[in-house]
Amino acid sequence: MENWGLTGHEWAVQMLKQHITHDSIRHAYLFSGPPGLGRRTLGLRLAQAVNCPQPLAPAEPCGKCKTCQQIERMQYADLSVIQAEKEGAILKVEQVRTLRQSLVLKPYQGKYRVALFLRFQEANANAANALLKTLEEAPAQAVLILTADTPEQLLPTIVSRCEVLRLRPLPVGIVEASLMEHGADQATAYLLAHISSGRPGYAFRLMQDQETLKFRTQRLDDLQSLLKSTRRARFAYAEKLTDRKYEAKERFRETLLLWLSYWRDVMLCASGGAAPLTNVDCSEEIQALAGRLSLDEARRQVEAVEEAIDKLERNVNPRLLAEVLLLDWPHG
């Protein structure tokens, strides 16, 4: 598989290949960067590269054998995937302790036991400390792979024991071209590459998930309608948005993230920046709104949504968050 079948991140693949071919593989890696970049996929490819029984070349997994296919499905005997129950939940200490018991055993099928910790920034303090102990006593035949949005979210003592690979979003043109190679028409590829902000994993998920695209369209339409609505209408929307009969907490969080991307586009336009917009299908509305707001006003809206997301994760009342946020939006 050229570049391990990944879109972008060639430098990271080359570094990992060198570690394998020079027999200098690290006992722990941290792949950081925004969700949807391909952090998990890179981790699975590394697991395939160290365990594929019939590589095409040194550190080049075939991708087709039983081992590679099982790892791809995360059903391989020597692969453990540890993560919180859902995004935004808590990764618990019991999950790390259970893993430690299996890591000390020799690999069942392959050369290495691989533990893939997804979104490790969601680990609670006890789980983080348990992992630290595991890192300090990592068996020679084990490879631990962590993913996180930023290294700064983790204990410095954990980061210092990992080889850190900071993954970055790709130019949208590269993601667009890759989507077209995988069957997307040009208009769809252009839109998804921008919506994903250069995150290939997220772009490919959107390509397969029409419901998420419909949800996005509806919530951005709601935003534009709310800007023209009365205080009473905004209160009513806040109530509906956070009513547990209709909306789970994670859907409210997804809504806030969509609105954050929209306000960031408004701030970008208000600043006169030349970077590509995320929500290119709303460019006319975004530019019109940016023309009515100062850069400081646009920045204040971005900061307000960021603060709402942070408070939601700290279990502040969702209804109150929604009301405060929507009532502060400009009219027009």
Phi, psi and omega in degrees: 000117178297131182053031181059023179074014180266151170270114180078191180059034181301321182298322180292317178298316181297319179298315181293322177299319179295320178300320182288311184292330179268008180055040181235033182297137181283157178279345180208138177233150172235116175260112183247159180144168182300151176303146178090004179280338186110022181297313180296316180298319177298320177297318179294322178295322176296318178298320177294318185296326181273348186238350181299125182283345182224063182298148178291331178199170178306129180063024181236091183296149182286330180079357186239340182289172181301318180299310181298320181292320178294320178296319179302323180272001182058042181233026183271141186298327182261018176241126174244129178249119184243124179202163174296159184304323178208164182298131181092353176274194185246131171277124193258158185298327181299326180295320180289319180296320178298319179297317183303325180295327181274332183295330182286346179279153176292151178303142183280318182240316189262194180277327183230146162274131182241127176248121182250109180263109183269138178051054187292349174295347178273000180289140174282175186299319180295320179294320179297316179293325177294321178294321180302317178297322178295318179297323181290336184237031185296127177296155184295330184267016181243143173235124179256131180236123178250145168239144179201158179296315177216149176298331183295345178282347184254164176300133178304327180292332174287312182301320183294341180263005180243151166278117187264125174244110181271107180274143183241153171302150181267159171304137185300332179297324179292317179294319178301314180297320180294321178297319179293323177297333181262016170107357180283143174286166189298318182295316179295316180298319180298314181294312184293324178297322179284317179302321182283352182054040177079019178257102188298321179300316179294319180299317180291326176296317179297325180299330182262356191233088181291331180296320178295322178294321178295318178300314179302311182300317181296315184289327176287325173296319177301316180302312182294326177290320182296328179297337181257003188264168180279169176300320181298318180295325179290320176300316181296320180293319179300321179295314180294320184297328186248010176287119187296342178290335184248328189228123172282161182303321182293331177289324175296318178297317178298322177298314180298321180294322176295315179295325178298317179297323179294312181292329175295323175296318178298316179296321178298315178295319181296333180276348183080014182293154183259000180295150181293144176288154173281310185264070186295336179283354177244021190299322181296314180295320180295315180294323178294317179294320179297330179289340181264348184247150171280166178300320179296320179295317179295319180296323180297323178292320177299312181296325180294318179291319177301318179294322179296319179297316180298316181292324178298320179290341176261017172066030169291150183307118183299320181299315179297318179301314182296317181297312181299318182295310186290325181291340179270354179291148179291163177254145176142000000 
